[in-house]
Each structure stands twice: as structure tokens, then as C-alpha cells.
Amino acid sequence: MDGGTPLELTVPASEKAHTVSASVLEGTTVRAHPILRPVEAGFAAFLDGTQESRVVAYDRGVPLVIGTVAAIVRERRNRRLVTWAHERERSLYLPRNHVTPALWDESGPLALVDTCGADYGGPVGSGHPAALADRAYSVVRRRRDALETTLAERWCAEGAGPLFVDGSIAGSPRVGTATSVAGIVKSHRVLYVEEDAMQVVFGLRRGERSSMLRITPKWATVATWYLRIRDSAGHDPLWGLVRVEIAASHASTEKADEISSWILAEAAPLSLPDARWDTMVYGIRDCEETLRAV
Amino acid sequence: MSLGRVVATERRPNTPHEFHFWTALDSPVGIGTIVRVDGNTPVEGVLPHIYGIVVEGFSYTDLQTPLHDVLGHDGNPSSPGFAPTERAEIRLYTAAVLRQIPEEPLQPVPMGQVFLATNEDVAVALRMDGYLRPENNTGIPIGIYRAGGTDSPIYLDADFLVGPEAAHLNIAGVSGLATKTSAVEWILASLFTHFPAQKGSIAAVLFNVKGPDLCFLDQPGAITDRDREIYEQLGVDPAPFKKVEYFAPYTAKGHGLNTLRSNEALAHNLQPLTWGLREVLQFAEVLLNRDDVDAKADALIDFIKERVIDRDFSDPVLSRPHRVQSFGDLEQWFRDVLNGVESRSSGDTWRTHHVATIRKVRNRLSNISTRCAGLVTDEGVVSDLPFGSFEDRTVYVVDVASSEEDAQDLIFARIVSKLREHLERRDLGVKHLVVFVDELNKYAASDAPDTYVRRMLLDIAERGRYLGLVLFSAQQFRSQVHRRVVGNSGTSLFGRMDADELATPGYAVLSPATRTKLATLDKGQLMVRHPHFTQPIFIRFPRPAVMNGRDGAERFPQAADLSLEESVLRSLRRLDPTLTLAWVEDIVSQYDEAEVLRARSATMLARPGDVRGYFKAQFRSRVPQRTAAPRPAPVPLKPAPDDDPYGF
């Protein structure tokens, strides 16, 4: 049995939408900064990861989840993207203390991941299958983040030029402090602005960014700002809005403008037909398509 | 290094005859490129190798709809379109399978890497390895297959070009690109060079049907260094044909030969083509309108052919015995018969033939020498191709370009029939003969009434290969040529084709991309179909090393109209260069033009050692003119005596 609906489609978002206040790094209040410098390509590579997890069977009510995570760095050479590094893992995700030893020992060729391991939050309180599935999903996601971090760190060590990372870079102290990496966050379940600052962000026009903020969402403290890469007229206020993260130690107005201009350059070609095309740059779509293919 | 990978999907699977592969964007693959697939999984212990030719190509990006590109440019096509990243793009090709090794079991093409075919691969893919074996090489180089740095000679199999396995060659293409004629000239040069010794001798008869196309085959033409390289690669000497003989009828006036190759500098191998009654009557039906000449007329013509021509013929109604050997004799015979019949009081038939039929046949046959003036002589003088003594590797060009249509038909019919007769008897002089006929649209049209010439072409196409009689034919529109003629051509060549022609059903077997390529072929490029090639192949051939018609016509302008004396002198000088115009003028001044032309023809035909004497002897001797002696004055009568009683 290797079917069923992917957990990515059934597990509800773990993070509730909320706001977090952040200190302003540029001036005293959040305001809009038009990007006046020429829009030009600056990123040398793009990093993204994917995951897929499915319940393939139940053992006495315990969901057996096969999860596949992958990450890829696609380097731009002569305006074409080629694979610089690619990692893929396929594992069986089991809560070891809920399954029989025999099952754990005879699980076949797949690598086993104990979803109740200490690294992943310890035992799941209830034996509810959905709770176990949620945990499995959460662990798969963390494995994916780890894989992405591995590639990002490798790029920091070996790669040449700035790396465009899909998502936050604060998950890794090494990546979060690297000068050659920018994380671009497309979803905004957490907004790091409140009240007036929020209105400034919502009012950003295409080619404008917000003032830089300092945040510590995970392990590393990073500088961040919001950037409108597409005109949101007629759409919701978060349409075409991305949040950019760079190492806090690297933050400066010039750097923020430069990286913003690089991101604006990536607005073409469009990532359609992906539903997230308003915030997804083509390099990231290419990563996803490549991962889907391989 | 591989240049592509085989791909197959459920929607577009590979089959035993077709497969798909993708390549890098900068790969040298194009329509017509030959590739090799190396399978990864052994079949019965053998790793499969598949050879294919690219017949279709696709290119697309990950753009799902054109609208997305519109959105990407905000609806403004002139907006800055630079994107730092090019969209993912594919070059996807479809290839038709040429050959699979091993050939059994025949399976769908497996996944594998795709390589550009090497020279050896090309030979295997086209099954040329079967007839290029050193111990039995029957390969006739036809051109170069060129792709991605591969320059592979392509060979036809002589057994399938000249027989006996298959035979004949047909070439189609639009006019004006100098492809059809050039290709035939080049292939003949190659055939003469590489025709296997064990297959015997070969010669060619070319009918020049338009302009000066084939008039300078013995003169060197300009070729490029690249052409020279191809000649060297294919082992053919870049030189004009060494042995060429030209034949042309006289003009209607009869002074000179009716050809654009009439320049005196080229007269050494130009001979007249003239026939008399005997030669023509056998092919009378070529010239006679079938609606006009019915069974009764046919019966009389047969009677004349069998009982009158070349026989001593007597009949009570005739005033004298006749021996009919020329159209002139035939006219006298008809006149005598009609006089005899009409002077009788016993009915209006003669030997079951009604007088009206006799008149009709007389009218039609007598008319032939007028309609084919220059070719057919009233006097019966014959100058013909050297049937029985054809020479190996010799080209015989019959220039009918300036002849009337009737004369052209007669020439085709008689020459080809004679060739066939001699080949059947194995006494032509050569074992194989190539006959080249251009403008097949005209002579073997599919929708035209049945004619003798068409029947004859069909006969060659269907049965010629058993005799060694091979038809090389050309036309602009293959679809308009009788199917049995083109269908029996083992080898077909295609130059640049007209789009309308390509839209006809005969080309439906070609992929749209192949048809597009055919419509845009450059000079010197051909698509080749040959029995050994399971798919058409694109090749490049060198410019023929002979002077083309246009250059020849400029360098050797046509001779001006000659006087009777000049034309006689030009003809006879080929036999005796010491002759002078004054001598000719002295001889011919006393005779009428017909007599002079007859004497010239007879001399040319006899090729005597003593040209002067022979030519002079052809004229009837005439009594020299003398002034009459004055008549003696009459003797006056003696006056009558005065006393004469009878005087007045």
C-alpha cells in the first residue's frame, strides 16, 4: 500500500496567523523605501525543498507514514538553471513506542525515523491516529528543513555568489549569519509589523520595501524587510508581498536595496501556473519542477 | 558523447518504428539527422542498437498558456523582455527507425542514450553494409549525408538502380533550381565511374527536351573547392564526360542542325538525326491521330508496311512496277494507285480498300514528312544512333529541344523501341543502358490521353530492368505523372518541392517537418528514397563538372543561319577538312536545294574516302549548255518562169 491522500493536504496549518513586534533597524519607524537602483539579477542560485508524506498502512491503529523529502540548489549559468546539488530521502516514519518491536525490526529497506524521538518532541501523549499522523507530518517537515539547511550550508561553504533560499534562513545559525544567502518568505502567517507599521507594509507599492527589522524567529537573529514585487491593486494586501531575511550582521540600507533589486529582477519570467506566482520567483518554481521530475 | 536521451510516455510511447528523444538546446540535431540509440538492457544477450532518422521536432517551454507570457509582459510586447533566467525549454525529436540490431525480435525502441551517427553507423543504418562489401561492392555514390560534423558518403546499390533487383530513378523538384538536370548529370558521372566491372558495360541516352541543358556535357564546368572535396571523397573525377555523342535533326529548312549546340567549335561530335520512310512507318501510329485513323486505315497502313515498302510491287491498276523506299516513292505509288482506281469503271475499291481510305492514308502519311521536316526526309536518307555499336561509358544526347512536338514523340518512340529491340537481342553494344527523359509531366502524365510515348515509358518502367534498359526520369510534379512510371522507380530523388505538390496525397507518408524541409531544400540538396533505405535520407551532391546550359550558350553561341553552301561545307568538312566554299559553290550551283541536301546527307552517311568524288557523284549529270548554231539562211526559191502555165 503506497497511497492515500498526502498529509500535506490533510494536516491543518500548525501555525496560527498572528503578529509579532520587531525592532526597527532602519530609522525609528517603519516606512516605505522605493528601490531606486536599477533592477538587475544578482542571485547565482536558488534553493528549495519539497516533501510528501502519506499514510501507507495502519498497525493496530498506528499510522505508518512514508515521507519523501528533497532539496535542490539550481545554479544559474548563462541564464539557464542547472542542478548544483540535490538531496533526496525516503523514510518510514513510525512512533517507535506505539508499534510492535517486530514491525520496527522488519520494516524493510526504508530508513526508519522515530517520530517520538527526543529530537522531535518525545512521546505523543495520545495514541490517536490523527495525532500520530500530525506528528509524522511535523517530523517530515523538519527533515525537509534539515535537508534544505544542509544544502544551504554546503552552498555557503562551496558555492559562488548569492543564494536565493525559499523560506526563512533563521533555522540555521550558520546559514542565518552567512553573507551570501537571502531567505525569501512567501507566506505571512506571522507578520512582524503591527498597527501603523502594518499599514505601511500593506500600502507598499510595487518596487517598494519596508524599513528593515530585526527578528529572531528560530535559531538565528536576522534582518528582515517586506518587499512588494507585484502591484496588489485588486488583490488582498499580502498579494505580491515577500519578506526578505539576511544576516543581521550584514544589514545595511544599501544591502537591502541591492537585494531588493535582485528580487525584483526575478519577477520575470512568471511562475504561472503555480497559484503562488505572485510571490514565487521562477528560480524557485524551477526547483520545485525539477524535484517533481527527479 | 551522447547528445540525447530516449523518452517515452504513456501518451507518446515508443514503437518498433518510431521513438522520441530530447537533446540539449545547442545540439546539432535537425530534421534528417541520423542517430543511434544504445539500449541499456540486453535482449537475448545482445545490447540493442537502434538507428533512426529525425522526422519531427518540437520545442516548448514550461509556459502553460500564451496568456501567461502576455501577463509577464503586462500585455505590452515591446516591454523590456529580459529575464535573468530563461524558461526551461525542451528540444524534443521524433525519429523514424531505420534499422534495429539485432533485427529480431522486433521490439519497441528501449530507453537509452542517443548518439549522432558515425560514418559506420550511417552505413549500417541504411543497410549499405550489405552492398559495400569489398568482395562484392555494388555501391554507387550519390552524395554526402552531412550532420553535426559527420560527412558520410551515401551509396545506392547498383543492383537496385540499374537492375536486376529493382531499377529506374525518378527525380522531382521545382524548375529553375538546376537540381534535376544537375543531379542526373552527377549521378551518371558517378554511375560511369563506379558501375561494377562484373555487371558489364553501360551507356546512356539522354533526351534534351528543353534549352541547352544537356548540350555541353563534354565541356568542363566551374565547380567550387567544396564540390571538389565531395568528388574526391566519393571517388569521382571532377571532369566532363569523356565520350559524348550528340544527335539532332535538321532544321525544317534543312541547312543546319536544329540544336543550340550548333557552334562550329563543337561540331566534331554532333551528328544529324534523319530518318526515312522505312524508319518512320513502323511508328506511324505515334503521329497519327487515333480518332482519325480507324481500323480501315490501319489495315491499309499495315498492307503498305508489309507488302509495299522495300518490295517490288506490281498491280494491274498501276501504270508501272513500284519499289517504295522513301516518302517521295510512296507519294508516286499513291498517285498511281488512285489514278488507276479512278480510271476504272468497276467500283471504287482496290484490294478491299476503299478509295476514300486510300486518300485519307495518303494524306496522313504524306503529311508526316512535312510535320517532322528536318527529321524525316522525303528521300529516305537515314542518319541514326549507332544501334549495335554503342560504346561503354558513352553518353548519347539526342537534342529534341527545338523540334516540334510530333517529331519529339516520334524520336522518343523510335529510339527507345530500337534500344529495347537491341537489348532484347543483346546486340546493342552495351549491356546496360540508361535513358533519361525530362518533363515526364508531359510525356507520361497521369491524366492525359493514352499515347504511344506514354505506353512506351510504362513498358520501360515495368519491364526494362530485365533487359538492362533503365529509365532515369524527371519532372516538376511527381503527382501528375502516371503512377506506374514513378511507382516502378526503385530510387526516387526529391529536390525542392512546391508546397501545392507536397499537399498531394503522395507525400502524406512524410512527416510535416520533412515536408517543410523538402519545401526549403537548397540547390545541391536532395531527399533520397532507395529500396535499402527504410526512410528517406537527405543528402548533398556536388555540382556536375560539366558546363551548364546557360554558360555553354554564352561561350559557344549558336551558329548564325547558314546559306545552303555554307551548311554543306560545314557538314562535309568533318569528312574532308580541305574542302572550300568555292568548291562547294561550284558543285551545287547547278542544282536545286533538295538535290544538294540529298547529296550532302548521302555523303555524310556513307563517309567515303573520296568525299569530293562521292558528293559530286550524287548529282545527276547534266548536258553542258551549248549555244545553238545559227540556222542556215533559207535558200530562196527559184522564180517561176514567166511562161509557166501554173504560175500565178
Interface residues (C-beta under 8 A of the other chain):
Chain A: E40 A41 F43 R76 R79 R80 L81 A265 E266 A268 P269 L270 L272 P273 Y282 G283 R285 D286 E289
Chain B: D62 L63 Q64 T65 H68 D69 L71 G72 G81 F82 A83 P84 T85 E86 R87 A88
